[in-house]
């Protein structure tokens, strides 16, 4: 029997990428909580796995050649799991490039910009109209990019569901926090509703949902000092 993958996790859009992928791929996993509001990401044992002091990260006891491997960065984890299982990450070059384009788009664009929108709209101690408008408008642009792509494609990488879709769903699920109305993006709305109806997506996003980041960090000065000031606890 295959040993479970050890997942280091907190319920955020980046964390959900991996719980959803593990559920979709039907891989056994154990959840190790990394409370980012308390500074667990700075613990020496965690830094050995994730030197950038960010979750998620995994340790697969059955990695390449049967030896354990630890992986940090959510995009790299998705690619690894896709290669490991031969699912949701096609092997032919043309199809793989399409998946990687949209995965990198999420990692370099949607995630960081939506994260900044969350910060300035919800967590910042002082509301800065320029910053709020800047990141809200950029999220709007990125939603438009997705909407146009999905006008002619069932999924982001084409006709097949992939890790690119998984990478994006957690961020789009927070559209209200980003000041976006899905009614303005009908193709994206169709994709979003289809994604949220998938049983594995429901299961993955339900992992420790009671530990919602907003309720633990918004208004919590100590947690914000750790998370946004990047200070160890």
Secondary structure, DSSP 4 states (H G I P E B T S, - for coil): -PPPEEEEE-SSHHHHHHHHHHHHTT--EEEEE--TTTTGGG-HHHHHH-TTS-S-EEEETT-GGG--EEEESHHHHHHHHHHHHT-SS-SSHHHHHHHHHHHHHIIIIIHHHHHHHHIIIII-SS--HHHHHHHHHHHHHHHHHHHHHHHS-SBTTBSS--HHHHHHHHHHTTTTTTT--GGG-HHHHHHHHHHHTSHHHHHHHHTTGGG-HHHHHTT-HHHHHHHHHT---
